[in-house]
Amino acid sequence: MSTENLFKQEAREKLKELAEDARVCMMSTLLDKRPIPTRPMTVQHVCEETGKLFFLSSKGSNKNYEIKDDSEVQITFSNKGNSEYLSIYGTAKIHTDQETIDKHWSTMANAWFNGKEDPEVSVISVEPKDVRYWDTKNGKWVDMALMAYAAIVDGKTFDEGVKGNLEV
C-alpha cells in the first residue's frame, strides 16, 4: 500500500468525497471513558473551505450532553462498496441557531424531528484535527481482480491502494 498525504484544498476535497460517499459514520464521544460511547450518524454536509463536518442531532441526546462535557470526538466512515475508509479525530461544537439548522437541514430528518423548527433540533459541527484515509486506487472490483491475478501468477502485481493523512 502506498502512502499519499494530501494537504489543504486537495485534502479537504478528499475528505468531502470519502465522507459524503459513505454518508453514515460511527461517532464516538467521551474518548477516555470505557466503553467509549459510539453511535451511527449521518453526515449532512462537509464544508469545502474548512473541512468541517455537520450532523443533525437532538438537543436532549446523550451525544449532545457528552460533547458539552468533552468536545473531542472520533468519527469513522466505512464505504465498504468502494473499499474506502476514513478516520477523523476532531473538536465538536453544538449549534442551536435557526440559521445553522436551516443551512444543514435535510428532509430525511423529518423522520426524527417535526420539521426544522422543532425545538429539539441542533447541529453538531466537527472541526477535523487529525484525519487518516485508506482508499483503493482502481475501485473494489478491479482491485479484487488484480489481487486474484497476483495470487495465481506472481504476487508482485497487486497494489493494495493508497493510505495517508489529510492535513485540512
N, C-alpha and C positions, 0 to 999 in steps of 0.2 A: 504494500500500500504506500503510495507516495504522499508526501506532505505538501500542502499548498496553503500557506497562511495568506489571508486576504485582509486588506486594510481600507478604512474609511468608506467611500461610496461603494466600492466593489464588495466589501464585507457586508454593508447594510443591504445591498441588493440580494446577496446570497442568503442572508438571514431571513429577509422578507419572503424570498422564493421558497425556502425549505419550510418555514413556519406556516405560511398560507397554503402550501400544497398539502401538508399534513392536517392542518386545521385544529385537530384535537391533541391536547398535550396532557401531561401529568404535572400539576403544580404542587410543590412541596413548601411548607412553611415551618416555622419553629425548627430550624435545621439542627439545633443542638439537643432536641428532645428525642427520646426513643420510645416507641417507634415514631418516625418522622411523619407528621400529618400530611397526607398526599391525597389529591383528588383530581378527576378529569376536568378539564376546562377547554372551552373553545375560543381560539383567538379571533377577535373581531377585526383587528387591523394591526398592521406593522407599519410604522412611520418610516418612509424612505430617508428622511432628513436626519433622524436621530437614532433609528433602530429600536425605539420604544415599542413594546407590545401592549395591546389593550384588550381587556376582557370585561364582560358584564358579570356582575355579582350582586347578591342580595346584601343590603346593609347589615342585616342581622345574622349573616352566615358566620360559621366558625372561622373560615379563612379570613374574613374581614377583621374579626377580633384578634386573630393571630398576627395579622400584618400590622395592626395598630400596636401590638406588643413588641414585634420584631419584624422590621421591614425587609429582611433578607429572604429571598426565595430562590428555589431551584426549579427550573422548568425543563422537561424533556419531551421532545417530539420524536415520533417514530412513524415514518411513512414507509411501511414495510413493502407496499406495492412497488415502490421505486428504489428500495434499499437506501433510503436517506434518513439520517438521524441527526438530531440537534440537541445540544445541552446548553442551557443558559443559566448562569448564576447572575442575579441582579438585585436591584432595590425596587420594592413595590411601593406604590402610593395609591391611596383611595380617593376618588373624586366623586363628589355628590352634586356638583353644579349641573344645571339643566343643559347648558351649552355643551359640556363634555359628553353628557349622556346622549344628547341629540346627535352629536358627531359620530358616535360609535354604536348607535342603536342598530339592531337587526330585527327584521320582522319575525325571525325564528325565536327571538327572545320572548315573544308573546306566549310561548308555551310555559314560561316560568313567571312572567310578570303580567300585570294588567295594563299593558301599554307602557310607553316610555315616560309617562308622567306618574307612574306608580311610585309612591314614596319610598319603596324598598329598593329601588334600582340604584346601583352605584357602578362605577367603572374603576377597575384596577389597572393601573399602568405599571409596566415593569421596565426599568432602565437597565439594559444589559451591562454587566461589569466584566464577565468572563464568558466567552462563547466558543464552543467547540463543535465541529461538524464532521460527519462521515458521509460520503457520497460515492456512488458508482460513477465511473466515467462514461459508460456506454448504456446505462439503463440495466434493469434487472435481468431481462431475458437474454440480452447479448452477453452480459457477464456470466450468466449461467451456462450458456453455450461455450464461451471461452474457457470456463472452469472445467467443463466436461472434456473439452478438447485437450487441455493441458494435462488432465489426469490420465487420459488414454495415450497421448503422444509423448510428451517430454517434460511436463511440469514447469516449463520455462516461459510459456506464452501467456499465462494468465496474470493480468494486472488487477489486483483486488479493488482498485478505485483510489479515492483521494480522501485525505483527512486533513484537518488543520484547525487553526484558531481564526476567529473573526474579530478583528480589532475595529469595533464600530465607533 
